[in-house]
């Protein structure tokens, strides 16, 4: 299997490079053929550090020459939406970083190309592949029918994240809560706390309801004193809480607690799971890459695809629109019967 990668920036260097390097160690018949970046120096250093045979500055020339079996696209969302349809048209299976576009319109362009060509693809929402979240899904399937989940709370807490558009980070939690709820959202309300001094968003909140009756509360605080990401699932006589591993995060390597009828039935640390001790493994980045390549080898279905992440991208767009409100607490309520 021949693999190429487009985008050799910081995110690739932190997670995708190490993940692919490990995958090749475990699957020696995999060839890291070439990596590409507009900055030739980044591509050259990336190839050297992670074992790619060649490097390029033109992604189309790279694909013409290599004719790979798979491509990873690790670029900002606007660029993902611009170049990925052409890769799908070539029939090359593709893994794309999240979010796959900034708007539902951009996502639909990708989805149309994927459906028209039938090209396999995977959207890299890494929380879905995090070993602790995989364990949560196992427990949910065993003990929690969706209708028995009363509420899911998700806290995304960051330290001094001052970017203008936090929605492209918040989309992680918007996707994960839908993945955990296992039931479509039918309504969501967004509120933003906006500083009366600077006009900056200090905190954002989403309250949503699922078709099965589950309530979902998401809290986004981009500029606090600590980096945390945690969620809790409250069911009948059962409660699950998870602290997720994050780069620079206080909770790393993460922990899961499962209570049944007032008793602690299970406690798992991220270090307890047999998926590796490195953060790129504990955070699901290795697993998303391995899932993509393993599925191509076996012909298995890939998830999540463009259609599956439509609700998360739609909510991300509504999060961004709600920010435009002119009052100190700006809000927007949206129906989740997606256009």
N, C-alpha and C positions, 0 to 999 in steps of 0.2 A: 504494500500500500504506500502510495506516494502522497505526501502532505505538503501543502504550502501555507504560508501565513502572510496576511496583509496588515501592516501596522505594527511597528517595532518600538512603540513608546513605552511609557512607564508601566501601564497596566499589563501589557504583554510581558514586560520584563519581570514584573512581580509574580505573575500567576501563569500565563499561558506558556511561556518559555519553559519554566520548571515542570509544568504539567506534561508537556509534550516530550521533554527530555526523559522524564520518568517513564512515560508510556513506551518510548522506544526501548528503554532498558528491559521492560517486561514483554515487549513484542518486537524482537529483533528484526522481523521481516518488514517493519515500518521504516520508511525512508523520509527523513525531513529534507525535502528537496531544495526548497528555496524560501526565503523570507524577503519582504518588500517594504520599503518606506521611502517617502520622498526625500528624506535625509539619508544620503548614502552612508554616512558615518554610523548612523544608528543601525541601519540594516547590516552593515559589515560587522559591527560589534555584536549584534544579536545572533548572527549566524555563527560567529566564533564561540560565543558563550553557551549556546544551547544546541549546537551540533547540526545546524543546517548546512547542506553541502554548498549552496550558492546564495547570493544575495542580489537584489535588484532594486531599482528606483521606479520602475514602471510595471504596475501590476498586470496590465494586459499583455505586455511582452513576456512577463514571467509565466503567465498561464499558457500563452501560445507555445513557449519553449518546453515547459515542464509537462503539460497535459496531466495535472495531478488527479488523484482519486478523491481528494478532499481539500477544502480551503477553510481556514479560520480568518474571519474578518474582525479585526479588533481596532475599530475606528470610532470617532464621535458619531452620534446617531444621524446627523444630517448627511455625513459621508456614506454611512451604511446604506441609507435609503437611495443614494445616488448610484452606487456602483454594484450593489448586490443583484439587482435584476439582470444585469448583463452576465454575471457569473451563473445565475440560475439558467439563463438562456443557453449557456454553454453545456448545461447538463451536469455541472460539477456540484456535488453535495457541499453544503456550506454551513458552518457554525458562525453565528453572528453575535457580537456582544449586545448587551441590553443598553438602552431600549432600541428596538429596531425601527428607528425613526422618531421624530418629535411629535407627530400628529397621527390621528387615525387615517388621514388621507395618505400619508407616506407609508404607513403599515399596509394599507390596502393595495398600494402599488406592488409592494413586495409579495403580498399574498396572491395577487393575481398572477404574477410571474411564476410563483411556486406551483399554483394549481394548473396553470397552462402547460408548464413543462413537466410536472410531476417530479421535480428534483427534490431529493431529501434535504431537509434543513432542520436546524436546531437553534433556538434562541437561548442564549447563555444566561439565564436567571439563576445564578449560582446558589441562592438560598435553597432552591428546590433540591439541590444535590448535596447539601451539607449533611454529613453523617448523622448529626443530632436531629435534623429535620426528617431524615429518612426513618429514624427510630420513632419519631412522633407519628409519622404516617402509618407505621406498622401498628402502633398502639391505637390510633384512631380507627383503623380498619377492624381491629380486633374488638375494641370496647366502646367506640363512640359512633353510632349511626349519626349522620349529619343532623337529623332532627333533634337529637339529644344534646347537641352543643348549643348552650344558651348564649354564650358570649365569647368573642375573641378580642383581646386587647393587644395592640402592637405598638411598642415604643421605639422610635428611631431617634437617638440622642447623639448629637455631635458637638465637638468643641471648635468654636470659631470657624465654622464653615460659612464664608461670606459670599459665596457665588450668587449671582443674580437669580439663577434658575435652579432651585433645589429639587424641582420636580423630577429631574432625571436621576437623582439618587433616591428620592421618595418612592419611585416606581418599584423599587425592590420590595418594599413592604406592601404596596398595593397589589403586586402579583402574589406575594407569599400568603397574604390573608385569604385570597381567593382559592389558592392551592390547598390551604388548610381547611377552609370552610366546606369545600367539595359541593358547593351549591351556588348557583348564579346570584349575583347582586341584583336587587330590583330597585334600590334607591340609595343615593349617597348625598350627604351634605358636607360641604367644605367650609371651614372658617379659617381666617388668617388673622393673627394678632399683628398689627402693623404699628411700628414705632411712630409716635406723633412728632418726634424730633427729627428722625432721619428718613422716614418713609419705608424703612427696610422691614421685611417680614421677620418677626422675632419668634413666632411659633405658628404652626398650622395643625389643623385637626380635621379628621374625617370620621363621620358617623354614618354607618351604612347598615342596610338590612338585606339578608339573603332570602332567597325563595323559600328555603326550609324553615325560616323563622329566626335564624342566628343573627344576633346583633354583633356588629364589628366596630371597634373604636381604634383609630390610628392616631398617634401623636407624633408630630415631627418638630423637633427643637434643634435647629442647626447650629446654635451658638451658645451652648451651655459650658459648664466647666469640666465635662467628662465625655468620653466616647463609649456609648452603650447601644446595644440592640437586643431587645428582649420581647418575648410574647408570652401570653397566658391564654389557655383554653379552659373554659369553665363548662362542665357538663353535669348531668345528674349524678350526684355522689362521687364525681371524679374531677380532678383538676390537674392540668399539665402546665408547667412553666419551663421556659427555655431561655437561657442566656447564650447568645450566639458569639462565636469567636470572630474578632475583627482585628485588622491591622491597627496596632496602637490602642486597642480596646481594653478596658479594665477587666472584662469578663473572660478574655482569652485564657484557656482554650475552650471555654464554654461549659455549660452544665444543663442537664435535664432533671427535673423533679416530677414525679408522678404520685399523686395522692389518691387513695381510694377509701372512702368512708372515714376520713380523718386520719388515716395512717399513711405513712410514706411507704409506698410499694416499690419504688424504684428510684435510684439516683445514679446518673451516668455523667461522668466528666468526658469532655472531648478527648482526653488522653486515654480513656478506657476503651475506645472503639478501635477496631483493627484496620483503620483506613489510613494510617500513617501519622507521624508526629509533626510534620511540617504544617505551617498555617495554610499554605495553598491546598493542602489535602483536607484539613479540618474545616475549611471554609467552603468546600465543595467544588473548587476550581479544577482539581485533578479529575474528580468524578464526572463533571460535565464533559470534559474533553474525552475521557475514556468511554463514556456512554455514547458519545457521537461516533467515535471510531469503531467501537465494538458493534454498534448497530449496523454500520455500513458493512462490516465484515459478515455479519449474520443475516442481513436483509431484514432486520427487525424495524418496527416503527419507531420514529423519533418523537420525543415530547419534552418540552413544549414547542409547538410550531407557531407560525405567524397567526393563524386563526385562533389558537388557544390563548394567546396573550393579548387578544383584542381588548378584553375588559380592562386590563391593567394599563394599556396605552391610552385608552379612552379616559380612564380616571386620571392619569397623569396630565392629559390635556385639560381636563376640567379643573384640576388643582391649579394649573398655570393660569387659566382664565379667571378663577376666583380671586387671584392676587390683584387683579386690576381694580378691585373695589376701592372707592375713594374714602371710605369711612374707617375709623380705627379697628372695627371688627367687620371684615368683609366676608360675605358668605354667598354660596351658590348651592342650589339643590338640583340634582340631575337624576333623570330616569335612566335606568340601566337596560332599557330595551334599545340596544345599540343600533344606530343607523346603518 
